[in-house]
Amino acid sequence: MEVRRIFHELRSRAIENFDEQFKGILDGNAQVPTKGLLNTARFALGAVLVYQLDLLHRYEHERDLRVRLKAFLKAA
């Protein structure tokens, strides 16, 4: 039972850190510029796709994964 608690705590921290970082980069705490559930889901999926493609591009070119990421995503 103790091992399960430790793994749950580690998982919670990792997910919360990623979630907050992702929301901070994409201004996820603000309103989205769409109306309707389907359009909002498409907007979120597109944001995740652009984020992942940019990280892949930076990784392949051996660049820092965090430097100027927010500026790039705002320009995209």
C-alpha positions, 0 to 999 in steps of 0.5 A: 500500500505504501508503494502505491501511495508514493507512485500516486503522489509522483504521478500527481506532481508530474501531471500537475506540473505539465498541466500548469506549464501547458496552460501557462504557455498556451494561456489556457486559463483565458477564454478560447476564441471559439464558440461551441463544444466541438469548435473548442475541442478542435481548438484545444487539439490544434494547440496540442498538435502545434505544441508537440510539433514545435517540441519535436522540431526543437529536439531534432535540431538540438535546441533548448525546448523551453526558450522562446516557446511561448513567443513561437506559439503566439505567432503561430 
